[in-house]
Amino acid sequence: MSQSLLNRFRGTLFGVIIARKMSKGKETLINGEIINQKIIIDLIKYETISRETCQAIAATHSSMGSGEFILNILSLILFFHETEPLLSKQLEKINKQNDLKQEMIKDVLLFRQIINLIFKQENDCLKNIPDLDHSLEKLQIFLKDQTPLTELKRQFRQQTIIDNNYLLLSLYCFARTSDNFKLSILQAFQWNHPVILGITAVLSGAYNGYFSIPIPWRLNINQDNKYDPWEQQIVQLWAKWVGVDDLSKTIKPLDTQVIQSVKGNNR
């Protein structure tokens, strides 16, 4: 399970990179990459976020909505996806630097539930999220009726309505083709909305894992050397989550240990 979870960690965080590249470098997603990297470094070192990182988060959140905030602290949500109380403590640290809206905190904790259920690969996991009752009712109707994307775009024409329903629309793009990362992302791309694209990429990456991302898309990331440290940090983050501090430790060959032990006893 832990190895497959590494695949899901990678799929989740690299999903956002895919979304940024498709969005042609939208500032929302660029800022998220920078802050997520700061969070990952803190978590690897201290298993908590530093005051400096809290200040960096607070400096960018005042003019953003819940969806953007979720993308900005995604690595924090991943690390504490099983433990809502511990995630809440991290949010309190951020809140001390700049007051967070209660609705924003609620949305972050709700998203933690979704990621946790997706990681567990529960059948029809969305039905197990009580806080999504009203939206989920709409979502289930859309999915049951096989409502096409063009019809949803007609119903959600106004920008403010799209902004307020980013999670519903992201869940629709994900759930409609949950086992196909590429199709989910291409549907989300039709909204021309970086948050919907980013959240959909996160959901599908968490569900399908890194190796579900089309090979040409992965190669595009691999060719960009600036993501080499990002790859290493994701592995270290996963290792820290598992409880391993140093993945580079090796065990000496058994015969060497025996010889050294015999030599020591003969002195």
Disulfide bonds with the S-S distance in Angstrom:
none
